[in-house]
Amino acid sequence: MPKRAIMIGVAMAGLFVHGRLALAQSRPTGGVAGRVSDSAGARLANVAIVIAAGAESAPQATSDDSGSFRLRDVDPGRVRVIARRLGYEPETLTVIVSAGVDATANFLLLAVPVQLVGQDVNADASRGKMGPFNKRKSRGVGAFVTRAEIERRQPSSISELLRYLPGVGVAQRMAGEPQPVRMIRSASSSMQSTCVVQIYVDGHPYPNGNVDDFEPMAIEGIEVYRSASEIPADFRTQDATCGVIALWTRDPEAARRKP
């Protein structure tokens, strides 16, 4: 082959590769931003945030001292994001990424408990973490979802499970997006536009969170109070007039086991 023809071929191949790279670089991308907290509401720093099943070049980030993070240059579409930190259970959330905007992913990590030697794990129902839950359940005020009910229904999300409760309404949004929960009794009030259901996790407030931040497998029980008159003193605040949802998480080791 003549030397001139070879040089022309190499030049054309270079232009093709350069064009492909330029096209990839110009492709519009989005991002994922949010914060990481523990079950007590404290912000967690040094949490690794990665795209699930991504390549080595996939976007990665680390939460700062305020628990905030931002993943850049994420391809649009349905994305699974994982948060990991030593001493905590990994958490995975699915978000919808759009070009030019940041999808929101707020993680709540559960600490891995340390089993103490001689600890009695067969305490009666009035003791331990679920003691307050069982005590309030026995009073018969509010709606309660037990672990047995979750295993029987096998819901894909917490919001799907709550649809079965009378007096609870769940707004329908696209799959993968948080499904807002409202109390039907409160929704008819004059405060409808500003009425927000308060969420608690393991007895602590979970502000700006969503029930679908948690997988059903990670939940031991749920308390639902559909109006101010039902809310017990444990959760009664001046902002809790539109109802309360209290989530109780499972022991991490139990959550890993199949029902």
Secondary structure per residue as TSV (DSSP state, phi and psi in degrees):
chain	resnum	aa	ss	phi	psi
A	1	M	-	360.0	132.8
A	2	P	-	-57.1	147.2
A	3	K	H	-60.5	-37.0
A	4	R	H	-64.4	-38.8
A	5	A	H	-66.5	-38.3
A	6	I	H	-63.9	-43.6
A	7	M	H	-63.9	-39.3
A	8	I	H	-64.6	-40.0
A	9	G	H	-64.1	-42.7
A	10	V	H	-63.1	-41.7
A	11	A	H	-63.5	-42.0
A	12	M	H	-66.1	-38.3
A	13	A	H	-64.4	-39.6
A	14	G	H	-63.8	-41.1
A	15	L	H	-64.2	-37.3
A	16	F	H	-64.4	-48.2
A	17	V	H	-62.5	-42.5
A	18	H	H	-62.1	-38.8
A	19	G	H	-65.7	-40.3
A	20	R	H	-63.9	-42.2
A	21	L	H	-64.9	-42.5
A	22	A	H	-63.6	-38.2
A	23	L	H	-64.8	-42.2
A	24	A	H	-64.5	-40.2
A	25	Q	H	-70.1	-28.6
A	26	S	H	-87.5	-6.9
A	27	R	S	-64.6	128.4
A	28	P	-	-65.1	137.2
A	29	T	-	-127.2	170.8
A	30	G	E	-124.1	-155.3
A	31	G	E	-153.1	172.8
A	32	V	E	-132.1	126.2
A	33	A	E	-134.2	153.8
A	34	G	E	173.7	-156.0
A	35	R	E	-142.1	163.2
A	36	V	E	-124.4	129.3
A	37	S	E	-131.6	164.5
A	38	D	E	-97.9	-178.5
A	39	S	T	-67.7	-15.2
A	40	A	T	-92.2	0.0
A	41	G	S	91.5	0.0
A	42	A	-	-76.6	138.4
A	43	R	B	-73.1	140.9
A	44	L	-	-111.3	127.3
A	45	A	-	-97.1	166.9
A	46	N	S	59.7	33.9
A	47	V	-	-95.0	127.3
A	48	A	E	-79.5	126.7
A	49	I	E	-113.9	121.5
A	50	V	E	-136.3	159.1
A	51	I	E	-83.2	129.4
A	52	A	T	-62.7	138.8
A	53	A	T	54.9	29.6
A	54	G	-	-88.8	164.0
A	55	A	-	-77.5	174.7
A	56	E	T	-60.7	-28.4
A	57	S	T	-86.5	1.4
A	58	A	S	-64.6	149.6
A	59	P	-	-57.2	138.7
A	60	Q	E	-136.7	156.7
A	61	A	E	-154.5	165.9
A	62	T	E	-131.3	133.5
A	63	S	-	-67.8	145.2
A	64	D	-	-90.2	-169.5
A	65	D	T	-63.1	-21.8
A	66	S	T	-91.9	3.2
A	67	G	S	82.4	3.2
A	68	S	E	-87.3	151.1
A	69	F	E	-149.8	164.8
A	70	R	E	-151.3	124.0
A	71	L	E	-94.2	128.8
A	72	R	E	-107.1	163.4
A	73	D	E	54.7	47.6
A	74	V	E	-94.9	130.4
A	75	D	-	-64.2	138.3
A	76	P	S	-60.4	150.6
A	77	G	E	129.8	-168.7
A	78	R	E	-81.2	123.0
A	79	V	E	-129.4	136.0
A	80	R	E	-99.2	125.6
A	81	V	E	-116.9	134.5
A	82	I	E	-115.8	137.2
A	83	A	E	-114.4	130.0
A	84	R	E	-134.7	139.2
A	85	R	-	-153.7	139.9
A	86	L	T	-58.1	132.8
A	87	G	T	93.5	-1.9
A	88	Y	B	-131.6	153.2
A	89	E	-	-71.6	133.4
A	90	P	-	-60.7	148.8
A	91	E	E	-128.3	136.9
A	92	T	E	-120.5	131.2
A	93	L	E	-124.6	148.5
A	94	T	E	-110.4	128.8
A	95	V	E	-129.7	161.8
A	96	I	E	-105.4	115.7
A	97	V	E	-96.8	131.5
A	98	S	-	-116.1	151.1
A	99	A	T	-63.1	133.0
A	100	G	T	84.1	-0.9
A	101	V	S	-134.7	163.8
A	102	D	E	-101.1	124.7
A	103	A	E	-77.0	151.6
A	104	T	E	-99.5	132.1
A	105	A	-	-139.1	105.2
A	106	N	-	-104.0	118.7
A	107	F	E	-98.0	145.1
A	108	L	E	-125.2	111.1
A	109	L	E	-96.1	138.8
A	110	L	-	-101.4	127.6
A	111	A	B	-67.1	144.5
A	112	V	-	-77.8	117.7
A	113	P	-	-71.8	151.0
A	114	V	-	-101.0	119.9
A	115	Q	-	-77.5	119.8
A	116	L	-	-82.6	142.3
A	117	V	T	-63.0	130.1
A	118	G	T	82.7	4.6
A	119	Q	-	-70.4	134.7
A	120	D	-	-84.4	109.4
A	121	V	S	-94.1	2.7
A	122	N	-	-111.6	35.3
A	123	A	-	-62.6	153.7
A	124	D	-	-69.7	171.7
A	125	A	T	-65.2	-18.9
A	126	S	T	-85.8	-4.4
A	127	R	S	-114.8	174.9
A	128	G	S	74.9	-170.1
A	129	K	T	-59.0	-40.6
A	130	M	T	-88.5	4.7
A	131	G	H	-57.0	-51.4
A	132	P	H	-60.2	-37.1
A	133	F	H	-60.2	-51.3
A	134	N	H	-65.7	-35.0
A	135	K	H	-65.7	-45.6
A	136	R	H	-68.4	-35.2
A	137	K	H	-61.2	-36.6
A	138	S	H	-68.3	-19.3
A	139	R	H	-76.5	-22.4
A	140	G	T	80.5	14.3
A	141	V	-	-107.2	126.7
A	142	G	S	97.0	179.9
A	143	A	E	-116.0	139.5
A	144	F	E	-128.6	136.3
A	145	V	E	-117.9	120.3
A	146	T	E	-94.3	169.9
A	147	R	H	-61.3	-37.2
A	148	A	H	-61.2	-39.3
A	149	E	H	-67.1	-40.1
A	150	I	H	-62.4	-43.8
A	151	E	H	-68.3	-32.7
A	152	R	H	-69.9	-41.1
A	153	R	H	-85.3	-25.7
A	154	Q	-	51.3	55.9
A	155	P	-	-72.6	154.2
A	156	S	S	-82.1	-17.5
A	157	S	S	-154.7	164.1
A	158	I	H	-66.5	-39.7
A	159	S	H	-62.8	-35.4
A	160	E	H	-64.1	-39.2
A	161	L	H	-64.7	-39.7
A	162	L	H	-69.5	-19.8
A	163	R	T	-60.1	-24.8
A	164	Y	T	-77.5	-12.8
A	165	L	S	-86.2	130.5
A	166	P	T	-64.6	141.9
A	167	G	T	85.5	1.2
A	168	V	E	-115.0	131.9
A	169	G	E	-117.7	139.5
A	170	V	E	-122.6	121.2
A	171	A	-	-70.2	137.1
A	172	Q	-	-89.1	120.3
A	173	R	-	-126.1	-179.5
A	174	M	-	-61.6	149.8
A	175	A	T	-58.7	137.1
A	176	G	T	94.8	-16.9
A	177	E	S	-94.8	151.8
A	178	P	-	-59.1	138.5
A	179	Q	-	-102.4	105.5
A	180	P	-	-61.4	137.3
A	181	V	E	-109.5	133.2
A	182	R	E	-131.9	154.1
A	183	M	E	-93.4	123.9
A	184	I	H	-59.8	-36.6
A	185	R	H	-64.1	-40.5
A	186	S	H	-78.7	-26.4
A	187	A	H	-64.9	-22.2
A	188	S	T	-88.0	-1.1
A	189	S	S	-80.9	169.8
A	190	S	T	-70.7	-12.2
A	191	M	T	-93.7	16.3
A	192	Q	T	-53.0	-41.1
A	193	S	T	-69.9	-24.9
A	194	T	T	-116.2	4.0
A	195	C	-	-80.8	115.9
A	196	V	-	-121.0	130.8
A	197	V	-	-71.8	130.1
A	198	Q	E	-82.2	137.4
A	199	I	E	-115.0	134.2
A	200	Y	E	-120.3	146.1
A	201	V	E	-128.1	118.8
A	202	D	T	53.1	38.4
A	203	G	T	85.7	-1.2
A	204	H	E	-112.5	144.5
A	205	P	E	-58.8	143.3
A	206	Y	-	-125.0	72.8
A	207	P	T	-66.1	143.4
A	208	N	T	60.6	17.7
A	209	G	-	-95.8	-179.8
A	210	N	-	-138.7	145.2
A	211	V	G	-61.2	-27.8
A	212	D	G	-81.9	7.9
A	213	D	G	-71.1	-10.1
A	214	F	S	-121.0	142.0
A	215	E	-	-80.8	144.4
A	216	P	G	-54.5	-34.0
A	217	M	G	-63.2	-22.6
A	218	A	G	-90.3	1.1
A	219	I	E	-108.5	132.7
A	220	E	E	-92.8	-34.7
A	221	G	E	-165.6	159.5
A	222	I	E	-135.6	134.1
A	223	E	E	-110.6	135.9
A	224	V	E	-130.1	121.9
A	225	Y	E	-116.5	116.1
A	226	R	-	-90.0	-3.9
A	227	S	S	-158.0	168.2
A	228	A	T	-61.0	-31.9
A	229	S	T	-69.2	-22.1
A	230	E	T	-88.6	-22.8
A	231	I	-	-66.0	123.3
A	232	P	-	-74.2	167.0
A	233	A	G	-59.7	-30.5
A	234	D	G	-59.2	-29.9
A	235	F	G	-118.2	5.6
A	236	R	-	-82.8	117.7
A	237	T	-	-134.8	172.1
A	238	Q	T	-68.3	-17.9
A	239	D	T	-95.2	-5.9
A	240	A	-	-96.8	44.9
A	241	T	S	-85.8	-14.6
A	242	C	S	-103.2	8.9
A	243	G	-	112.1	163.8
A	244	V	E	-137.4	140.3
A	245	I	E	-120.9	119.8
A	246	A	E	-112.3	117.9
A	247	L	E	-100.0	138.0
A	248	W	E	-119.9	119.4
A	249	T	E	-83.2	157.0
A	250	R	-	-85.0	160.3
A	251	D	-	-59.9	130.2
A	252	P	H	-52.9	-38.1
A	253	E	H	-66.3	-38.8
A	254	A	H	-68.7	-36.1
A	255	A	H	-66.4	-26.8
A	256	R	H	-76.3	-21.7
A	257	R	S	-82.2	143.8
A	258	K	-	-75.6	150.1
A	259	P	-	-56.7	360.0
